[in-house]
Amino acid sequence: MSDTKFTPGPWKCEGRTVYALIHRGWCKGVKQFQNRFTAYVQDAHTNTEELEANARLIAAAPDMYEALKEALSVIRHDGHETGVERDAYGLIEMAIAKAEGKV
């Protein structure tokens, strides 16, 4: 996992609503959850289809962040980069830096 502090998930998306359910304990052997963070994606000048796509992207962002960190690790470990790998490496580094607030 990342050392960057994001709201933990799992993240869910329903229409334009994005929310994270946080484990809060057990009750009679059943895992209990509570909402910790909810965001409603809206804009008066954007159509519903685009707003729902934006909500899905927001919900997927933590998973994509972790996947990029893993991909970067694989590229670094490989050791013999092609031009395409160098380009991908730079794009991945930039995306991670943005997510971490470094850019």
SEBA-124935 format. One record per residue: chain; x, y, z of N, C-alpha, C in turn. Coordinates in steps of 0.05 Angstrom, whole numbers. Example, Ala and Ser with C-alpha at 12.3 -4.5 7.8 and 13.67 -1.06 7.14 Angstrom:
% residues 2
<atom chain="A" n_xx="264" n_yy="-114" n_zz="156" ca_xx="246" ca_yy="-90" ca_zz="156" c_xx="264" c_yy="-66" c_zz="156"/>
<atom chain="A" n_xx="257" n_yy="-45" n_zz="142" ca_xx="273" ca_yy="-21" ca_zz="143" c_xx="258" c_yy="1" c_zz="157"/>
This chain:
% residues 103
<atom chain="A" n_xx="17" n_yy="-24" n_zz="0" ca_xx="0" ca_yy="0" ca_zz="0" c_xx="17" c_yy="25" c_zz="0"/>
<atom chain="A" n_xx="4" n_yy="47" n_zz="-6" ca_xx="18" ca_yy="72" ca_zz="-9" c_xx="23" c_yy="85" c_zz="19"/>
<atom chain="A" n_xx="43" n_yy="102" n_zz="20" ca_xx="48" ca_yy="117" ca_zz="44" c_xx="32" c_yy="144" c_zz="43"/>
<atom chain="A" n_xx="20" n_yy="150" n_zz="20" ca_xx="4" ca_yy="174" ca_zz="18" c_xx="-23" c_yy="169" c_zz="31"/>
<atom chain="A" n_xx="-33" n_yy="188" n_zz="46" ca_xx="-58" ca_yy="184" ca_zz="61" c_xx="-82" c_yy="192" c_zz="45"/>
<atom chain="A" n_xx="-96" n_yy="173" n_zz="33" ca_xx="-121" ca_yy="177" ca_zz="20" c_xx="-143" c_yy="166" c_zz="37"/>
<atom chain="A" n_xx="-168" n_yy="175" n_zz="33" ca_xx="-190" ca_yy="163" ca_zz="47" c_xx="-191" c_yy="133" c_zz="39"/>
<atom chain="A" n_xx="-191" n_yy="115" n_zz="59" ca_xx="-192" ca_yy="87" ca_zz="52" c_xx="-218" c_yy="79" c_zz="39"/>
<atom chain="A" n_xx="-218" n_yy="57" n_zz="25" ca_xx="-242" ca_yy="47" ca_zz="11" c_xx="-253" c_yy="23" c_zz="25"/>
<atom chain="A" n_xx="-269" n_yy="7" n_zz="12" ca_xx="-273" ca_yy="7" ca_zz="-17" c_xx="-290" c_yy="31" c_zz="-26"/>
<atom chain="A" n_xx="-284" n_yy="41" n_zz="-49" ca_xx="-298" ca_yy="64" ca_zz="-61" c_xx="-321" c_yy="52" c_zz="-79"/>
<atom chain="A" n_xx="-343" n_yy="65" n_zz="-79" ca_xx="-366" ca_yy="57" ca_zz="-95" c_xx="-376" c_yy="81" c_zz="-111"/>
<atom chain="A" n_xx="-389" n_yy="76" n_zz="-132" ca_xx="-400" ca_yy="97" ca_zz="-149" c_xx="-429" c_yy="89" c_zz="-157"/>
<atom chain="A" n_xx="-448" n_yy="107" n_zz="-152" ca_xx="-475" ca_yy="103" ca_zz="-161" c_xx="-484" c_yy="129" c_zz="-175"/>
<atom chain="A" n_xx="-486" n_yy="128" n_zz="-201" ca_xx="-493" ca_yy="152" ca_zz="-216" c_xx="-471" c_yy="173" c_zz="-213"/>
<atom chain="A" n_xx="-478" n_yy="195" n_zz="-200" ca_xx="-459" ca_yy="217" ca_zz="-196" c_xx="-449" c_yy="218" c_zz="-167"/>
<atom chain="A" n_xx="-456" n_yy="198" n_zz="-151" ca_xx="-448" ca_yy="198" ca_zz="-123" c_xx="-425" c_yy="178" c_zz="-119"/>
<atom chain="A" n_xx="-404" n_yy="188" n_zz="-107" ca_xx="-380" ca_yy="172" ca_zz="-101" c_xx="-378" c_yy="170" c_zz="-71"/>
<atom chain="A" n_xx="-374" n_yy="147" n_zz="-60" ca_xx="-371" ca_yy="145" ca_zz="-31" c_xx="-352" c_yy="122" c_zz="-23"/>
<atom chain="A" n_xx="-341" n_yy="125" n_zz="1" ca_xx="-324" ca_yy="104" ca_zz="12" c_xx="-338" c_yy="92" c_zz="36"/>
<atom chain="A" n_xx="-339" n_yy="66" n_zz="37" ca_xx="-350" ca_yy="52" ca_zz="60" c_xx="-327" c_yy="43" c_zz="78"/>
<atom chain="A" n_xx="-328" n_yy="50" n_zz="103" ca_xx="-307" ca_yy="44" ca_zz="121" c_xx="-316" c_yy="22" c_zz="141"/>
<atom chain="A" n_xx="-300" n_yy="2" n_zz="144" ca_xx="-306" ca_yy="-20" ca_zz="164" c_xx="-305" c_yy="-8" c_zz="192"/>
<atom chain="A" n_xx="-326" n_yy="-12" n_zz="207" ca_xx="-328" ca_yy="-1" ca_zz="234" c_xx="-329" c_yy="-22" c_zz="255"/>
<atom chain="A" n_xx="-329" n_yy="-48" n_zz="247" ca_xx="-330" ca_yy="-69" ca_zz="267" c_xx="-349" c_yy="-91" c_zz="260"/>
<atom chain="A" n_xx="-355" n_yy="-107" n_zz="280" ca_xx="-373" ca_yy="-130" ca_zz="275" c_xx="-396" c_yy="-129" c_zz="294"/>
<atom chain="A" n_xx="-419" n_yy="-139" n_zz="285" ca_xx="-443" ca_yy="-140" ca_zz="302" c_xx="-456" c_yy="-167" c_zz="296"/>
<atom chain="A" n_xx="-456" n_yy="-184" n_zz="316" ca_xx="-468" ca_yy="-211" ca_zz="314" c_xx="-456" c_yy="-226" c_zz="290"/>
<atom chain="A" n_xx="-430" n_yy="-224" n_zz="287" ca_xx="-416" ca_yy="-238" ca_zz="266" c_xx="-418" c_yy="-226" c_zz="238"/>
<atom chain="A" n_xx="-430" n_yy="-203" n_zz="236" ca_xx="-434" ca_yy="-190" ca_zz="210" c_xx="-416" c_yy="-165" c_zz="209"/>
<atom chain="A" n_xx="-401" n_yy="-162" n_zz="188" ca_xx="-384" ca_yy="-139" ca_zz="184" c_xx="-401" c_yy="-114" c_zz="180"/>
<atom chain="A" n_xx="-396" n_yy="-94" n_zz="196" ca_xx="-411" ca_yy="-69" ca_zz="194" c_xx="-395" c_yy="-47" c_zz="180"/>
<atom chain="A" n_xx="-408" n_yy="-31" n_zz="164" ca_xx="-396" ca_yy="-9" ca_zz="150" c_xx="-410" c_yy="17" c_zz="156"/>
<atom chain="A" n_xx="-396" n_yy="39" n_zz="152" ca_xx="-408" ca_yy="65" ca_zz="154" c_xx="-396" c_yy="83" c_zz="132"/>
<atom chain="A" n_xx="-411" n_yy="102" n_zz="123" ca_xx="-400" ca_yy="121" ca_zz="103" c_xx="-381" c_yy="139" c_zz="118"/>
<atom chain="A" n_xx="-358" n_yy="143" n_zz="104" ca_xx="-338" ca_yy="161" ca_zz="116" c_xx="-336" c_yy="186" c_zz="99"/>
<atom chain="A" n_xx="-339" n_yy="183" n_zz="73" ca_xx="-335" ca_yy="205" ca_zz="54" c_xx="-354" c_yy="202" c_zz="31"/>
<atom chain="A" n_xx="-368" n_yy="223" n_zz="24" ca_xx="-386" ca_yy="222" ca_zz="1" c_xx="-382" c_yy="247" c_zz="-15"/>
<atom chain="A" n_xx="-382" n_yy="244" n_zz="-42" ca_xx="-379" ca_yy="267" ca_zz="-60" c_xx="-400" c_yy="264" c_zz="-81"/>
<atom chain="A" n_xx="-413" n_yy="286" n_zz="-88" ca_xx="-432" ca_yy="287" ca_zz="-110" c_xx="-420" c_yy="303" c_zz="-132"/>
<atom chain="A" n_xx="-417" n_yy="291" n_zz="-156" ca_xx="-405" ca_yy="305" ca_zz="-179" c_xx="-427" c_yy="320" c_zz="-193"/>
<atom chain="A" n_xx="-423" n_yy="346" n_zz="-196" ca_xx="-444" ca_yy="362" ca_zz="-209" c_xx="-431" c_yy="386" c_zz="-223"/>
<atom chain="A" n_xx="-446" n_yy="396" n_zz="-243" ca_xx="-438" ca_yy="419" ca_zz="-259" c_xx="-462" c_yy="427" c_zz="-275"/>
<atom chain="A" n_xx="-471" n_yy="451" n_zz="-274" ca_xx="-495" ca_yy="460" ca_zz="-288" c_xx="-492" c_yy="459" c_zz="-319"/>
<atom chain="A" n_xx="-467" n_yy="458" n_zz="-329" ca_xx="-462" ca_yy="459" ca_zz="-358" c_xx="-452" c_yy="433" c_zz="-369"/>
<atom chain="A" n_xx="-453" n_yy="411" n_zz="-354" ca_xx="-443" ca_yy="385" ca_zz="-364" c_xx="-466" c_yy="365" c_zz="-364"/>
<atom chain="A" n_xx="-466" n_yy="348" n_zz="-384" ca_xx="-488" ca_yy="328" ca_zz="-386" c_xx="-484" c_yy="306" c_zz="-366"/>
<atom chain="A" n_xx="-506" n_yy="291" n_zz="-361" ca_xx="-506" ca_yy="270" ca_zz="-341" c_xx="-486" c_yy="248" c_zz="-348"/>
<atom chain="A" n_xx="-483" n_yy="241" n_zz="-373" ca_xx="-465" ca_yy="219" ca_zz="-381" c_xx="-436" c_yy="227" c_zz="-373"/>
<atom chain="A" n_xx="-428" n_yy="251" n_zz="-378" ca_xx="-401" ca_yy="260" ca_zz="-371" c_xx="-397" c_yy="261" c_zz="-341"/>
<atom chain="A" n_xx="-417" n_yy="271" n_zz="-326" ca_xx="-416" ca_yy="273" ca_zz="-297" c_xx="-413" c_yy="245" c_zz="-285"/>
<atom chain="A" n_xx="-428" n_yy="225" n_zz="-295" ca_xx="-426" ca_yy="198" ca_zz="-285" c_xx="-399" c_yy="186" c_zz="-292"/>
<atom chain="A" n_xx="-388" n_yy="192" n_zz="-315" ca_xx="-361" ca_yy="183" ca_zz="-322" c_xx="-340" c_yy="195" c_zz="-303"/>
<atom chain="A" n_xx="-343" n_yy="220" n_zz="-296" ca_xx="-325" ca_yy="233" ca_zz="-277" c_xx="-327" c_yy="220" c_zz="-250"/>
<atom chain="A" n_xx="-351" n_yy="213" n_zz="-241" ca_xx="-354" ca_yy="200" ca_zz="-216" c_xx="-341" c_yy="172" c_zz="-216"/>
<atom chain="A" n_xx="-343" n_yy="157" n_zz="-238" ca_xx="-330" ca_yy="131" ca_zz="-239" c_xx="-299" c_yy="134" c_zz="-238"/>
<atom chain="A" n_xx="-289" n_yy="155" n_zz="-251" ca_xx="-261" ca_yy="160" ca_zz="-251" c_xx="-251" c_yy="167" c_zz="-223"/>
<atom chain="A" n_xx="-266" n_yy="183" n_zz="-209" ca_xx="-259" ca_yy="190" ca_zz="-181" c_xx="-258" c_yy="165" c_zz="-164"/>
<atom chain="A" n_xx="-279" n_yy="148" n_zz="-167" ca_xx="-281" ca_yy="124" ca_zz="-150" c_xx="-258" c_yy="105" c_zz="-157"/>
<atom chain="A" n_xx="-248" n_yy="104" n_zz="-182" ca_xx="-227" ca_yy="86" ca_zz="-190" c_xx="-199" c_yy="97" c_zz="-184"/>
<atom chain="A" n_xx="-197" n_yy="122" n_zz="-178" ca_xx="-171" ca_yy="135" ca_zz="-175" c_xx="-152" c_yy="121" c_zz="-154"/>
<atom chain="A" n_xx="-161" n_yy="113" n_zz="-131" ca_xx="-143" ca_yy="100" ca_zz="-112" c_xx="-132" c_yy="74" c_zz="-123"/>
<atom chain="A" n_xx="-148" n_yy="58" n_zz="-138" ca_xx="-139" ca_yy="33" ca_zz="-150" c_xx="-119" c_yy="39" c_zz="-172"/>
<atom chain="A" n_xx="-125" n_yy="59" n_zz="-188" ca_xx="-106" ca_yy="66" ca_zz="-210" c_xx="-80" c_yy="76" c_zz="-198"/>
<atom chain="A" n_xx="-81" n_yy="91" n_zz="-177" ca_xx="-56" ca_yy="101" ca_zz="-163" c_xx="-39" c_yy="77" c_zz="-155"/>
<atom chain="A" n_xx="-51" n_yy="57" n_zz="-142" ca_xx="-36" ca_yy="34" ca_zz="-133" c_xx="-25" c_yy="18" c_zz="-157"/>
<atom chain="A" n_xx="-41" n_yy="16" n_zz="-178" ca_xx="-32" ca_yy="2" ca_zz="-202" c_xx="-8" c_yy="16" c_zz="-215"/>
<atom chain="A" n_xx="-9" n_yy="42" n_zz="-216" ca_xx="14" ca_yy="58" ca_zz="-227" c_xx="39" c_yy="54" c_zz="-210"/>
<atom chain="A" n_xx="36" n_yy="54" n_zz="-183" ca_xx="59" ca_yy="50" ca_zz="-166" c_xx="72" c_yy="23" c_zz="-171"/>
<atom chain="A" n_xx="55" n_yy="3" n_zz="-175" ca_xx="65" ca_yy="-24" ca_zz="-181" c_xx="78" c_yy="-25" c_zz="-208"/>
<atom chain="A" n_xx="66" n_yy="-13" n_zz="-228" ca_xx="78" ca_yy="-12" ca_zz="-255" c_xx="105" c_yy="1" c_zz="-255"/>
<atom chain="A" n_xx="107" n_yy="23" n_zz="-240" ca_xx="132" ca_yy="38" ca_zz="-238" c_xx="154" c_yy="20" c_zz="-226"/>
<atom chain="A" n_xx="146" n_yy="5" n_zz="-206" ca_xx="165" ca_yy="-13" ca_zz="-193" c_xx="175" c_yy="-35" c_zz="-212"/>
<atom chain="A" n_xx="157" n_yy="-45" n_zz="-229" ca_xx="164" ca_yy="-66" ca_zz="-248" c_xx="183" c_yy="-54" c_zz="-269"/>
<atom chain="A" n_xx="177" n_yy="-30" n_zz="-279" ca_xx="194" ca_yy="-18" ca_zz="-299" c_xx="222" c_yy="-13" c_zz="-287"/>
<atom chain="A" n_xx="223" n_yy="-3" n_zz="-263" ca_xx="249" ca_yy="2" ca_zz="-250" c_xx="265" c_yy="-24" c_zz="-246"/>
<atom chain="A" n_xx="251" n_yy="-46" n_zz="-239" ca_xx="264" ca_yy="-71" ca_zz="-234" c_xx="274" c_yy="-84" c_zz="-260"/>
<atom chain="A" n_xx="260" n_yy="-80" n_zz="-282" ca_xx="267" ca_yy="-92" ca_zz="-308" c_xx="295" c_yy="-85" c_zz="-316"/>
<atom chain="A" n_xx="303" n_yy="-59" n_zz="-314" ca_xx="330" ca_yy="-52" ca_zz="-319" c_xx="337" c_yy="-45" c_zz="-348"/>
<atom chain="A" n_xx="324" n_yy="-56" n_zz="-368" ca_xx="331" ca_yy="-50" ca_zz="-395" c_xx="307" c_yy="-38" c_zz="-409"/>
<atom chain="A" n_xx="306" n_yy="-11" n_zz="-408" ca_xx="283" ca_yy="4" ca_zz="-418" c_xx="285" c_yy="9" c_zz="-448"/>
<atom chain="A" n_xx="263" n_yy="6" n_zz="-462" ca_xx="261" ca_yy="15" ca_zz="-490" c_xx="252" c_yy="44" c_zz="-489"/>
<atom chain="A" n_xx="251" n_yy="57" n_zz="-512" ca_xx="240" ca_yy="84" ca_zz="-513" c_xx="212" c_yy="86" c_zz="-504"/>
<atom chain="A" n_xx="196" n_yy="66" n_zz="-511" ca_xx="168" ca_yy="66" ca_zz="-502" c_xx="166" c_yy="63" c_zz="-472"/>
<atom chain="A" n_xx="182" n_yy="46" n_zz="-460" ca_xx="182" ca_yy="43" ca_zz="-431" c_xx="191" c_yy="69" c_zz="-418"/>
<atom chain="A" n_xx="211" n_yy="83" n_zz="-429" ca_xx="219" ca_yy="109" ca_zz="-417" c_xx="196" c_yy="129" c_zz="-418"/>
<atom chain="A" n_xx="182" n_yy="130" n_zz="-441" ca_xx="159" ca_yy="148" ca_zz="-443" c_xx="137" c_yy="141" c_zz="-422"/>
<atom chain="A" n_xx="131" n_yy="115" n_zz="-420" ca_xx="111" ca_yy="106" ca_zz="-401" c_xx="121" c_yy="112" c_zz="-372"/>
<atom chain="A" n_xx="146" n_yy="108" n_zz="-367" ca_xx="158" ca_yy="114" ca_zz="-341" c_xx="153" c_yy="143" c_zz="-333"/>
<atom chain="A" n_xx="158" n_yy="161" n_zz="-352" ca_xx="154" ca_yy="190" ca_zz="-347" c_xx="125" c_yy="197" c_zz="-342"/>
<atom chain="A" n_xx="107" n_yy="185" n_zz="-358" ca_xx="79" ca_yy="190" ca_zz="-354" c_xx="69" c_yy="180" c_zz="-327"/>
<atom chain="A" n_xx="79" n_yy="156" n_zz="-319" ca_xx="71" ca_yy="144" ca_zz="-294" c_xx="82" c_yy="161" c_zz="-271"/>
<atom chain="A" n_xx="107" n_yy="169" n_zz="-272" ca_xx="118" ca_yy="186" ca_zz="-251" c_xx="102" c_yy="212" c_zz="-248"/>
<atom chain="A" n_xx="95" n_yy="224" n_zz="-271" ca_xx="80" ca_yy="249" ca_zz="-269" c_xx="52" c_yy="245" c_zz="-257"/>
<atom chain="A" n_xx="38" n_yy="224" n_zz="-264" ca_xx="12" ca_yy="218" ca_zz="-253" c_xx="13" c_yy="213" c_zz="-223"/>
<atom chain="A" n_xx="34" n_yy="198" n_zz="-214" ca_xx="37" ca_yy="193" ca_zz="-185" c_xx="44" c_yy="219" c_zz="-171"/>
<atom chain="A" n_xx="61" n_yy="236" n_zz="-182" ca_xx="68" ca_yy="261" ca_zz="-170" c_xx="43" c_yy="279" c_zz="-167"/>
<atom chain="A" n_xx="26" n_yy="279" n_zz="-187" ca_xx="1" ca_yy="295" ca_zz="-185" c_xx="-17" c_yy="285" c_zz="-162"/>
<atom chain="A" n_xx="-19" n_yy="258" n_zz="-161" ca_xx="-36" ca_yy="246" ca_zz="-140" c_xx="-25" c_yy="252" c_zz="-112"/>
<atom chain="A" n_xx="1" n_yy="255" n_zz="-110" ca_xx="14" ca_yy="260" ca_zz="-84" c_xx="17" c_yy="290" c_zz="-79"/>
<atom chain="A" n_xx="7" n_yy="307" n_zz="-97" ca_xx="8" ca_yy="336" ca_zz="-93" c_xx="35" c_yy="348" c_zz="-96"/>
<atom chain="A" n_xx="53" n_yy="335" n_zz="-112" ca_xx="80" ca_yy="344" ca_zz="-116" c_xx="83" c_yy="361" c_zz="-141"/>
<atom chain="A" n_xx="62" n_yy="362" n_zz="-157" ca_xx="62" ca_yy="378" ca_zz="-182" c_xx="40" c_yy="398" c_zz="-182"/>
